[in-house]
Amino acid sequence: MIKKALKLIENYSQATLIVSILLMIIFIPYYWNSPFTSYFNFLFISLILLSSILTMKKSSIELKRLSKAGYFIIALSLIAAITGDVHIELVTRILFVLFFILVAINLLLGIVRSKEVDTEVIFSAVAVYVLFGFCGAVIGAVILYFEPNAFSLASDYASQFHQLLYFSYVTITTTGYGDVLPLKPIARTHAIFLALFGQLYLTVIIGILIGKYLSGSQKS
């Protein structure tokens, strides 16, 4: 049963990555104040990491070897959930970002090297965008560790991390509601890079996908 589930996740790893991040976004406000918050976080993070690891199964040998670091991060996040140590949690968040950047690079390489636009390429393109927004929230959490007042977060809101997710996705889409603001220089620099990526990524990736689609149409 477990092998079948892992095989299914591996076959649809990009879609699983997207769904797992979206599920965390949906449910995190409702379990944040429960006594099992850290364990729920670990469950969602593990699913995100596992699907990220499986997206690298089709990559080069070098990247496949690096994908094993994801299992170490899963173990480290479990230790952080059990101990509640803020320093271990900080290290885990930094490793999250580095590993997710590696995953995003791998997905982008797959898109560039693909000869035609299929469902796997489309899911990869969406996965990179969703994953970057998630990384933006994790980086925001790292910033808050060093600068507690870096963002104008509501103190009466259930989940601080959900506010960071909200800020990240609102920024990369350049929606800009203005209810969560970057107050410190490092937070504003972070917001600038999020906004730049959001616009440049959509422009470049749409151009690549259209070019590949037209090229495939001409060949057929």
LOGUVEX-229170 format. One record per residue (C-alpha): residue number from 1; x, y, z; residue in one letter. Coordinates in steps of 0.05 Angstrom, whole numbers, always signed. Layout:
# LOGUVEX-229170
+-----+--------+--------+--------+----+
!   i !   east !  north !     up ! aa !
+-----+--------+--------+--------+----+
! NUM !      X !      Y !      Z !  a !
...
+-----+--------+--------+--------+----+
END
This chain:
# LOGUVEX-229170
+-----+--------+--------+--------+----+
!   i !   east !  north !     up ! aa !
+-----+--------+--------+--------+----+
!   1 !     +0 !     +0 !     +0 !  m !
!   2 !    +56 !    +48 !    +19 !  i !
!   3 !    +95 !    +29 !    -44 !  k !
!   4 !    +34 !    +43 !    -87 !  k !
!   5 !    +24 !   +111 !    -54 !  a !
!   6 !    +97 !   +129 !    -64 !  l !
!   7 !    +93 !   +107 !   -137 !  k !
!   8 !    +31 !   +149 !   -147 !  l !
!   9 !    +65 !   +210 !   -115 !  i !
!  10 !   +127 !   +198 !   -157 !  e !
!  11 !    +87 !   +194 !   -222 !  n !
!  12 !    +51 !   +259 !   -205 !  y !
!  13 !   +104 !   +291 !   -161 !  s !
!  14 !    +95 !   +362 !   -189 !  q !
!  15 !    +20 !   +359 !   -179 !  a !
!  16 !    +30 !   +330 !   -109 !  t !
!  17 !    +78 !   +386 !    -92 !  l !
!  18 !    +27 !   +438 !   -113 !  i !
!  19 !    -31 !   +405 !    -76 !  v !
!  20 !    +10 !   +394 !    -12 !  s !
!  21 !    +29 !   +468 !     -8 !  i !
!  22 !    -42 !   +490 !    -22 !  l !
!  23 !    -68 !   +443 !    +32 !  l !
!  24 !    -21 !   +473 !    +82 !  m !
!  25 !    -43 !   +543 !    +63 !  i !
!  26 !   -116 !   +523 !    +72 !  i !
!  27 !   -110 !   +486 !   +138 !  f !
!  28 !    -54 !   +522 !   +176 !  i !
!  29 !   -100 !   +576 !   +207 !  p !
!  30 !   -146 !   +523 !   +237 !  y !
!  31 !    -94 !   +480 !   +273 !  y !
!  32 !    -45 !   +535 !   +294 !  w !
!  33 !    -71 !   +543 !   +364 !  n !
!  34 !    -78 !   +468 !   +378 !  s !
!  35 !    -28 !   +431 !   +423 !  p !
!  36 !     -6 !   +391 !   +362 !  f !
!  37 !    +12 !   +450 !   +317 !  t !
!  38 !    +85 !   +429 !   +309 !  s !
!  39 !    +65 !   +358 !   +289 !  y !
!  40 !    +14 !   +382 !   +238 !  f !
!  41 !    +68 !   +428 !   +210 !  n !
!  42 !   +115 !   +368 !   +207 !  f !
!  43 !    +63 !   +327 !   +170 !  l !
!  44 !    +52 !   +380 !   +116 !  f !
!  45 !   +125 !   +397 !   +110 !  i !
!  46 !   +143 !   +324 !   +103 !  s !
!  47 !    +92 !   +316 !    +47 !  l !
!  48 !   +120 !   +378 !    +12 !  i !
!  49 !   +192 !   +353 !    +20 !  l !
!  50 !   +175 !   +283 !     -2 !  l !
!  51 !   +141 !   +307 !    -66 !  s !
!  52 !   +200 !   +354 !    -77 !  s !
!  53 !   +249 !   +296 !    -70 !  i !
!  54 !   +209 !   +254 !   -120 !  l !
!  55 !   +210 !   +310 !   -172 !  t !
!  56 !   +285 !   +301 !   -174 !  m !
!  57 !   +282 !   +227 !   -190 !  k !
!  58 !   +281 !   +243 !   -264 !  k !
!  59 !   +340 !   +291 !   -260 !  s !
!  60 !   +415 !   +281 !   -269 !  s !
!  61 !   +455 !   +235 !   -224 !  i !
!  62 !   +486 !   +294 !   -187 !  e !
!  63 !   +418 !   +323 !   -170 !  l !
!  64 !   +391 !   +254 !   -151 !  k !
!  65 !   +447 !   +249 !   -100 !  r !
!  66 !   +431 !   +318 !    -72 !  l !
!  67 !   +357 !   +300 !    -67 !  s !
!  68 !   +376 !   +254 !     -9 !  k !
!  69 !   +388 !   +316 !    +32 !  a !
!  70 !   +312 !   +323 !    +34 !  g !
!  71 !   +307 !   +262 !    +79 !  y !
!  72 !   +356 !   +294 !   +127 !  f !
!  73 !   +313 !   +357 !   +129 !  i !
!  74 !   +252 !   +315 !   +144 !  i !
!  75 !   +288 !   +283 !   +203 !  a !
!  76 !   +313 !   +351 !   +226 !  l !
!  77 !   +242 !   +380 !   +223 !  s !
!  78 !   +217 !   +322 !   +265 !  l !
!  79 !   +270 !   +337 !   +318 !  i !
!  80 !   +249 !   +410 !   +316 !  a !
!  81 !   +176 !   +390 !   +325 !  a !
!  82 !   +192 !   +345 !   +385 !  i !
!  83 !   +241 !   +390 !   +421 !  t !
!  84 !   +212 !   +458 !   +402 !  g !
!  85 !   +283 !   +485 !   +397 !  d !
!  86 !   +281 !   +552 !   +360 !  v !
!  87 !   +354 !   +545 !   +337 !  h !
!  88 !   +341 !   +477 !   +305 !  i !
!  89 !   +278 !   +506 !   +273 !  e !
!  90 !   +319 !   +564 !   +245 !  l !
!  91 !   +370 !   +516 !   +214 !  v !
!  92 !   +313 !   +474 !   +186 !  t !
!  93 !   +281 !   +535 !   +153 !  r !
!  94 !   +346 !   +556 !   +121 !  i !
!  95 !   +356 !   +485 !    +94 !  l !
!  96 !   +284 !   +486 !    +69 !  f !
!  97 !   +299 !   +547 !    +26 !  v !
!  98 !   +365 !   +520 !     -1 !  l !
!  99 !   +333 !   +453 !    -18 !  f !
! 100 !   +271 !   +484 !    -50 !  f !
! 101 !   +315 !   +528 !    -93 !  i !
! 102 !   +351 !   +465 !   -117 !  l !
! 103 !   +283 !   +433 !   -132 !  v !
! 104 !   +260 !   +495 !   -170 !  a !
! 105 !   +324 !   +496 !   -212 !  i !
! 106 !   +314 !   +422 !   -228 !  n !
! 107 !   +242 !   +435 !   -250 !  l !
! 108 !   +263 !   +494 !   -292 !  l !
! 109 !   +318 !   +453 !   -326 !  l !
! 110 !   +265 !   +401 !   -343 !  g !
! 111 !   +221 !   +455 !   -374 !  i !
! 112 !   +278 !   +484 !   -416 !  v !
! 113 !   +302 !   +415 !   -439 !  r !
! 114 !   +233 !   +390 !   -458 !  s !
! 115 !   +218 !   +385 !   -532 !  k !
! 116 !   +143 !   +397 !   -526 !  e !
! 117 !    +92 !   +426 !   -479 !  v !
! 118 !    +56 !   +370 !   -442 !  d !
! 119 !    +21 !   +364 !   -375 !  t !
! 120 !    +86 !   +349 !   -338 !  e !
! 121 !   +118 !   +413 !   -365 !  v !
! 122 !    +56 !   +454 !   -346 !  i !
! 123 !    +54 !   +424 !   -276 !  f !
! 124 !   +129 !   +438 !   -268 !  s !
! 125 !   +119 !   +511 !   -287 !  a !
! 126 !    +62 !   +519 !   -237 !  v !
! 127 !   +101 !   +481 !   -183 !  a !
! 128 !   +160 !   +529 !   -188 !  v !
! 129 !   +114 !   +589 !   -180 !  y !
! 130 !    +77 !   +559 !   -120 !  v !
! 131 !   +142 !   +534 !    -89 !  l !
! 132 !   +174 !   +603 !    -95 !  f !
! 133 !   +116 !   +635 !    -58 !  g !
! 134 !   +124 !   +583 !     -3 !  f !
! 135 !   +199 !   +597 !     +0 !  c !
! 136 !   +183 !   +671 !     +6 !  g !
! 137 !   +143 !   +656 !    +69 !  a !
! 138 !   +199 !   +613 !    +98 !  v !
! 139 !   +250 !   +667 !    +84 !  i !
! 140 !   +203 !   +716 !   +118 !  g !
! 141 !   +202 !   +671 !   +180 !  a !
! 142 !   +279 !   +671 !   +180 !  v !
! 143 !   +278 !   +747 !   +176 !  i !
! 144 !   +231 !   +750 !   +235 !  l !
! 145 !   +279 !   +708 !   +276 !  y !
! 146 !   +332 !   +763 !   +270 !  f !
! 147 !   +284 !   +823 !   +263 !  e !
! 148 !   +220 !   +809 !   +303 !  p !
! 149 !   +187 !   +873 !   +280 !  n !
! 150 !   +207 !   +867 !   +206 !  a !
! 151 !   +134 !   +859 !   +184 !  f !
! 152 !    +69 !   +891 !   +208 !  s !
! 153 !    +37 !   +825 !   +228 !  l !
! 154 !    -29 !   +824 !   +267 !  a !
! 155 !    -17 !   +799 !   +337 !  s !
! 156 !    -89 !   +772 !   +344 !  d !
! 157 !    -84 !   +730 !   +280 !  y !
! 158 !    -82 !   +655 !   +291 !  a !
! 159 !    -19 !   +638 !   +251 !  s !
! 160 !    +42 !   +682 !   +240 !  q !
! 161 !    +67 !   +636 !   +185 !  f !
! 162 !     +0 !   +640 !   +149 !  h !
! 163 !     +7 !   +716 !   +148 !  q !
! 164 !    +76 !   +707 !   +117 !  l !
! 165 !    +47 !   +660 !    +65 !  l !
! 166 !     -7 !   +711 !    +50 !  y !
! 167 !    +46 !   +767 !    +45 !  f !
! 168 !    +90 !   +725 !     -1 !  s !
! 169 !    +37 !   +706 !    -51 !  y !
! 170 !     +4 !   +774 !    -51 !  v !
! 171 !    +73 !   +804 !    -66 !  t !
! 172 !    +94 !   +757 !   -122 !  i !
! 173 !    +27 !   +768 !   -156 !  t !
! 174 !    +36 !   +844 !   -144 !  t !
! 175 !    -34 !   +848 !   -115 !  t !
! 176 !     -9 !   +890 !    -56 !  g !
! 177 !    -68 !   +897 !     -8 !  y !
! 178 !    -24 !   +934 !    +41 !  g !
! 179 !    -50 !   +902 !   +105 !  d !
! 180 !    +17 !   +866 !   +117 !  v !
! 181 !    +75 !   +913 !   +107 !  l !
! 182 !   +151 !   +904 !   +106 !  p !
! 183 !   +177 !   +954 !   +158 !  l !
! 184 !   +252 !   +940 !   +162 !  k !
! 185 !   +302 !   +948 !   +105 !  p !
! 186 !   +315 !   +873 !   +100 !  i !
! 187 !   +240 !   +859 !    +96 !  a !
! 188 !   +231 !   +912 !    +42 !  r !
! 189 !   +289 !   +883 !     +2 !  t !
! 190 !   +256 !   +815 !     +9 !  h !
! 191 !   +190 !   +844 !    -18 !  a !
! 192 !   +227 !   +875 !    -77 !  i !
! 193 !   +257 !   +809 !    -98 !  f !
! 194 !   +191 !   +773 !    -90 !  l !
! 195 !   +156 !   +824 !   -135 !  a !
! 196 !   +211 !   +822 !   -187 !  l !
! 197 !   +210 !   +746 !   -190 !  f !
! 198 !   +135 !   +743 !   -195 !  g !
! 199 !   +134 !   +788 !   -257 !  q !
! 200 !   +198 !   +763 !   -291 !  l !
! 201 !   +180 !   +690 !   -280 !  y !
! 202 !   +112 !   +695 !   -312 !  l !
! 203 !   +140 !   +735 !   -371 !  t !
! 204 !   +198 !   +687 !   -385 !  v !
! 205 !   +161 !   +621 !   -372 !  i !
! 206 !   +101 !   +640 !   -414 !  i !
! 207 !   +149 !   +659 !   -471 !  g !
! 208 !   +185 !   +592 !   -465 !  i !
! 209 !   +120 !   +552 !   -463 !  l !
! 210 !    +90 !   +589 !   -522 !  i !
! 211 !   +154 !   +581 !   -562 !  g !
! 212 !   +157 !   +506 !   -549 !  k !
! 213 !    +83 !   +498 !   -565 !  y !
! 214 !    +90 !   +534 !   -631 !  l !
! 215 !   +152 !   +495 !   -648 !  s !
! 216 !   +116 !   +430 !   -634 !  g !
! 217 !    +57 !   +451 !   -676 !  s !
! 218 !   +101 !   +468 !   -736 !  q !
! 219 !   +135 !   +400 !   -733 !  k !
! 220 !    +69 !   +363 !   -732 !  s !
+-----+--------+--------+--------+----+
END
